Amino acid sequence: MTDAAFLRCIQPDCAATYELSAEDPFCRSCGGLLDVAYDWNRLPVPGSMHYFATRWATRQEPLDHSGVWRFRELLPFAVTEELVTIGEGQTLLQSPDVRALGLPLEPGRLHLQYEGLNPSGSFKDNGMAAAFTMARKLGRQRVACASTGNTSASMALYAALTRIADDRPMQAVVFIGEGKIAFGKLAQALDHGARTVQIAGDFDACMRRVREASQRLGLYIMNSINPFRLEGQKTIMYRVLEGLGWDVPDWIVVPGGNLGNTSAFGKAFMELRELGLVERPPRLAVVNAVGANTFCELVDRRGLRWDGGAWNRAIVDACYTEGERRAGEKEIALPHGRTVASAIDITRPVNLPKALRSLEALDGVVCEVTDEEILEEKARIGRCGLGCEPASAASLAGLRQLLARGVIGREQRVVCILTGHALKDPDVTVGYHTGKRTTDEQSKPASRPAVLANGPVQVADDLESICRAIESLPWK
Ligand SMILES: *Cc1c(COP(=O)(O)O)cnc(C)c1O
């Protein structure tokens, strides 16, 4: 089975192929990113997506229960005995009340893919199931990542549970930068036994160092530059389709950081169309935070396009050079804290070319939202009974903007991806509700008071005052 799967450079004019075991995540011939590619003619592919519904009948079998591996025919790079699962992808497509969210969408038109239900509390687990499968298949004992938090939390959890020779767990090495890191996520990495290296620099610096150190020490990289991660993340789209009875929505809205999901979702639908399993893909909206808006800057303001693979590198280089110069002149805050949504606080997205390809394939758009919009949206989602972290709320904030701009129509069916759980970053939530912001960047006074702020009410230890306070609270 495995020789029908291989690695292939995404640049159409190169398209060099490599064995699955190739170590480098870049093309040795042209430096392009690599895809996991399949010779579908030699693989058993179901005739329709309905086939996957039959897996529920055998869900006591862990691979059929896994939200990643019950779709294993669509990511067939390993045989079933090799697959790693810890029960990822038990997610549900939620359908909140659009009126409660104050969104001008017709009732029933909004769905939220809540990836906070994953074992480590973020969508990263989908990718890790696939990438750990590959690491173990290659006999690797040590894995590494640079992380704003969720990648390290997920990697640490998978490393603790993935047995290698002598029944030992894998060893996980996490690179974190200076400045803000959400404590919920760091706590997970530490608790699950990852060794953490803090270096003086931002995320983008960590990313460079993890690649260099991995080459020297033979660590297996678990960032989304790893093409197997993206194979696992394709299944988020399969579960969205499953939740919609195998109907394709009009829009998928996703926050964009390193653009791994953006890349994976595009690949998922390109393949489903090639296989005749869907006719028309959805459109894709990628949402940046204003403080880390590289993708928006490149696509919307500088006109960068995939262009059938002929994307203009000079535009990217110029943008990055200017960014560095401005940072040098301290016009923008470095190393961190450019946005409260730490999971998307990334200025040099490693998957940029794949993400451009996704935009072309899914007729995508990009937008950017402010920290205030993100925090208000997070509170609104919370009121609907779904706890998500700031980066996740960017998807709803982006939807609100795209509806206002008429890009998304009120009658269209929209799926927003809620990428991570609220407990990942409780500091930000408490800061929002109490008006006491915790990090340097957030200590800047907000320009407007928080609309849904819900801080504790101070009352004397006296029943009379307590009851009066309770009765006078507004019904929220
Ligand atoms: C990693 C992460 C993101 C960013 O996803 P990319 O695939 O890197 O664009 C967004 N939200 C959360 C919660 C994350 O953990």
PDBQT file of the ligand as one rigid body, heavy atoms in Angstrom, charges set to zero:
ROOT
HETATM    1  C1  LIG A 501      -2.490  26.427  15.953  1.00  0.00    +0.000 C 
HETATM    2  C2  LIG A 501      -3.714  27.184  16.204  1.00  0.00    +0.000 A 
HETATM    3  C3  LIG A 501      -4.242  28.086  15.267  1.00  0.00    +0.000 A 
HETATM    4  C4  LIG A 501      -3.534  28.402  13.990  1.00  0.00    +0.000 C 
HETATM    5  O1  LIG A 501      -3.697  27.396  13.038  1.00  0.00    +0.000 OA
HETATM    6  P1  LIG A 501      -2.805  27.312  11.724  1.00  0.00    +0.000 P 
HETATM    7  O2  LIG A 501      -3.158  26.026  11.140  1.00  0.00    +0.000 OA
HETATM    8  O3  LIG A 501      -1.373  27.398  12.161  1.00  0.00    +0.000 OA
HETATM    9  O4  LIG A 501      -3.159  28.497  10.883  1.00  0.00    +0.000 OA
HETATM   10  C5  LIG A 501      -5.447  28.688  15.543  1.00  0.00    +0.000 A 
HETATM   11  N1  LIG A 501      -6.098  28.449  16.703  1.00  0.00    +0.000 NA
HETATM   12  C6  LIG A 501      -5.617  27.616  17.634  1.00  0.00    +0.000 A 
HETATM   13  C7  LIG A 501      -6.376  27.415  18.884  1.00  0.00    +0.000 C 
HETATM   14  C8  LIG A 501      -4.422  26.951  17.406  1.00  0.00    +0.000 A 
HETATM   15  O5  LIG A 501      -3.956  26.128  18.334  1.00  0.00    +0.000 OA
ENDROOT
TORSDOF 0
